[in-house]
Amino acid sequence: MTAPQQNTVVAIDGPSGSGKSTVSREAARRLGWHLLDTGSVYRALAWYGLRRGADLADRDAVVALLPDFFAAWELSVDPDERWVRVDGVDVTAAIRETAISEVVSHVATNLRVREAVNERFRELLFGDDAPGIIAEGRDITTVVAPDAPVRILLTADESARIRRRLAEKAGEDAAAVAASVAARDARDGTVVNFTTAADGVVELDTTNLDLEQSIAAVIDLIRTGSPR
Ligand code: DC
């Protein structure tokens, strides 16, 4: 009997607005692979905590929610079907709202939460049934899947990142969006380093690349293991 072929895990990290979500999703789609959007889990947990009336800054209280949360949480890894459900409620749009973006760092900087969530991520990644899966987040290249055969850090200048966030949030105040992106990265940066590439991680600077060029560069890296 031959051993089952293992799937390929690709790790992609980067700060907000680096393009990592859109680029990872589209690369996964074109490769016929799955996608794990790890940020959506922190967001869904923040949503769940608020719904349960928890003080998200209370680390013990959030850790105590984890068993119920994991029992209630469902996430699609199909890049063509983007949804997250909690207790059967579709929270895909709700977890992207500013109200959640403003508080999600409380959950994401809780180290015991990170440990538990990372365990789930590994189960999902290594037990997945597609030929490959891209996991995108902040600490995938360094903590969640440091042995992944392809690890990429997507970066872009702050001005480019703010411009991209603004394009997603049409009608919102530019200065407020810029401040919120910078503040969130600063908070999240206290527990994980997602601005410099760790040893063996390829940095891909997308400041001067459009979306199509960024996707092509990532697919190239996945296929060849090195930049063009
Ligand atoms: O990528 P995003 O904006 O959806 O991430 C939501 C939050 O979760 C953000 O504050 C960063 C944090 N995060 C993290 O700390 N580690 C990850 N692997 C993914 C996201």
Residues whose N, C-alpha, C, O or C-beta is under 5 A from the ligand:
A	BS01	DC	T38 G39 S40 Y42 V104 S105 A108 G137 R138 D139 D188
